[in-house]
Amino acid sequence: MELRGASALITGASRGIGRAISRRLAASGVGVTAVARTPSDLDRLVREIKAEGGRAFAFPGDVRDASVCVAAVARAVEAHGRLQILVNNAGIGVRSPVADTSDEDWAEVLDTNLTAVFRLTRAALPHLVQGGGHVFMVSSLAGQNPIAGMAAYCASKAALDHFARCLMLEVRQQGVKVTTLAPGSVATGFGGEREETAAWKLQPDDIAGAVLDLLRTRDDAHLSRVEMRPLRPPTRA
Ligand SMILES: NC(=O)c1ccc[n+]([C@@H]2O[C@H](COP(=O)([O-])OP(=O)(O)OC[C@H]3O[C@@H](n4cnc5c(N)ncnc54)[C@H](OP(=O)(O)O)[C@@H]3O)[C@@H](O)[C@H]2O)c1
């Protein structure tokens, strides 16, 4: 895809992986529509991108709200004249055993990690099919590997993985690529983790670099799933 002049909508753009993807895309000439709930974090991102000569708009909103999904896509098209790249990245995790998981926690995880992705993708598709679009699903290795105490999160990512496969089969003939990124541990503040820079973890920019590489694959070649893991995680004694 020709990145200069393209347009991308990125959810969870204010921190961590989404922030790194937003900055890398903007640095490559892509107009970014940045979605997250916290306006001050988004404003800081947009200021940084503009200071580096890039194009970006903040769209503060909660992706669990169906009207936000529709409005964010409309804003991206209005701001940049088109929409070719959708990065479904916003995600949350709740740590609790099934026996202690409330209805509210279950719904929050599934609504953020799965239902919002469906709604955003549905809203974006009419635009993506016009220009050889690319949808990224930021899933997790937890979508294939069960983790005790994280059933809601693992179930949401497993469902996301399968949703992405179905979508890929539906839209490939229209020239739209759908790629699932499944990282292991990434050094972000995810799930209340300290935003430390543990050298052994993947860095947010590793995921952003993969997105750039995937966008540059030949038009007729499609990498539909990429697993990423730290090379040397700590070994258990
Ligand atoms: N970090 C890891 O080890 C890891 C590993 C595998 C996969 N992942 C996946 O990577 C994605 C990004 O995670 P991260 O590590 O970058 O997490 P993070 O640092 O906690 O960032 C999450 C981002 O999502 C936004 N967000 C959360 N809920 C939202 C909502 N309802 N509406 C709009 N925006 C929302 C947050 O901003 P606001 O709070 O301001 O809304 C923030 O920008 C997630 O899908 C996660 O499952 C992470």
The ligand as a MOL file (V3000), in Angstrom:
LIG
                    3D

  0  0  0     0  0            999 V3000
M  V30 BEGIN CTAB
M  V30 COUNTS 48 52 0 0 0
M  V30 BEGIN ATOM
M  V30 1 N 0.8690 -5.4700 26.8180 0
M  V30 2 C 0.8620 -6.7650 26.5460 0
M  V30 3 O 1.6360 -7.5640 27.1420 0
M  V30 4 C -0.0600 -7.3160 25.4770 0
M  V30 5 C 0.1700 -8.6270 25.0160 0
M  V30 6 C -0.6570 -9.1400 24.0360 0
M  V30 7 C -1.6930 -8.3970 23.5010 0
M  V30 8 N -1.9120 -7.1270 23.9780 0 CHG=1
M  V30 9 C -3.0470 -6.3830 23.4000 0
M  V30 10 O -2.5780 -5.1590 22.8760 0
M  V30 11 C -3.6240 -4.1860 22.8880 0
M  V30 12 C -3.0830 -2.8870 23.4550 0
M  V30 13 O -2.6120 -3.1410 24.7440 0
M  V30 14 P -1.4880 -2.2550 25.4720 0
M  V30 15 O -0.5490 -3.2080 26.0950 0
M  V30 16 O -0.9700 -1.2230 24.5600 0 CHG=-1
M  V30 17 O -2.4060 -1.6440 26.6430 0
M  V30 18 P -2.4430 -0.1880 27.3340 0
M  V30 19 O -1.0980 0.3940 27.4170 0
M  V30 20 O -3.2600 -0.4060 28.5830 0
M  V30 21 O -3.3010 0.6810 26.3080 0
M  V30 22 C -4.6540 0.3950 26.0750 0
M  V30 23 C -5.2220 1.4790 25.1930 0
M  V30 24 O -6.6100 1.1820 24.9250 0
M  V30 25 C -7.3980 2.3130 25.2810 0
M  V30 26 N -8.7210 1.8330 25.7060 0
M  V30 27 C -9.0090 0.9220 26.6730 0
M  V30 28 N -10.3310 0.7520 26.7750 0
M  V30 29 C -10.9000 1.5620 25.8510 0
M  V30 30 C -12.2390 1.8460 25.4790 0
M  V30 31 N -13.2740 1.2470 26.0780 0
M  V30 32 N -12.4670 2.7380 24.4860 0
M  V30 33 C -11.4280 3.3630 23.8700 0
M  V30 34 N -10.1450 3.1220 24.1770 0
M  V30 35 C -9.8710 2.2400 25.1540 0
M  V30 36 C -6.5890 3.0100 26.3890 0
M  V30 37 O -6.8660 4.3850 26.5300 0
M  V30 38 P -7.9630 4.9530 27.5750 0
M  V30 39 O -7.8070 4.1800 28.8480 0
M  V30 40 O -7.6620 6.4070 27.6730 0
M  V30 41 O -9.2760 4.6910 26.8980 0
M  V30 42 C -5.1750 2.8570 25.8280 0
M  V30 43 O -4.9370 3.8190 24.8300 0
M  V30 44 C -4.7570 -4.8150 23.7000 0
M  V30 45 O -5.7720 -5.2760 22.8370 0
M  V30 46 C -4.0960 -5.9830 24.4150 0
M  V30 47 O -5.0100 -7.0360 24.6550 0
M  V30 48 C -1.1200 -6.5610 24.9490 0
M  V30 END ATOM
M  V30 BEGIN BOND
M  V30 1 1 1 2
M  V30 2 2 2 3
M  V30 3 1 2 4
M  V30 4 1 4 5
M  V30 5 2 4 48
M  V30 6 2 5 6
M  V30 7 1 6 7
M  V30 8 2 7 8
M  V30 9 1 8 9
M  V30 10 1 8 48
M  V30 11 1 9 10
M  V30 12 1 9 46
M  V30 13 1 10 11
M  V30 14 1 11 12
M  V30 15 1 11 44
M  V30 16 1 12 13
M  V30 17 1 13 14
M  V30 18 2 14 15
M  V30 19 1 14 16
M  V30 20 1 14 17
M  V30 21 1 17 18
M  V30 22 2 18 19
M  V30 23 1 18 20
M  V30 24 1 18 21
M  V30 25 1 21 22
M  V30 26 1 22 23
M  V30 27 1 23 24
M  V30 28 1 23 42
M  V30 29 1 24 25
M  V30 30 1 25 26
M  V30 31 1 25 36
M  V30 32 1 26 27
M  V30 33 1 26 35
M  V30 34 2 27 28
M  V30 35 1 28 29
M  V30 36 1 29 30
M  V30 37 2 29 35
M  V30 38 1 30 31
M  V30 39 2 30 32
M  V30 40 1 32 33
M  V30 41 2 33 34
M  V30 42 1 34 35
M  V30 43 1 36 37
M  V30 44 1 36 42
M  V30 45 1 37 38
M  V30 46 2 38 39
M  V30 47 1 38 40
M  V30 48 1 38 41
M  V30 49 1 42 43
M  V30 50 1 44 45
M  V30 51 1 44 46
M  V30 52 1 46 47
M  V30 END BOND
M  V30 END CTAB
M  END
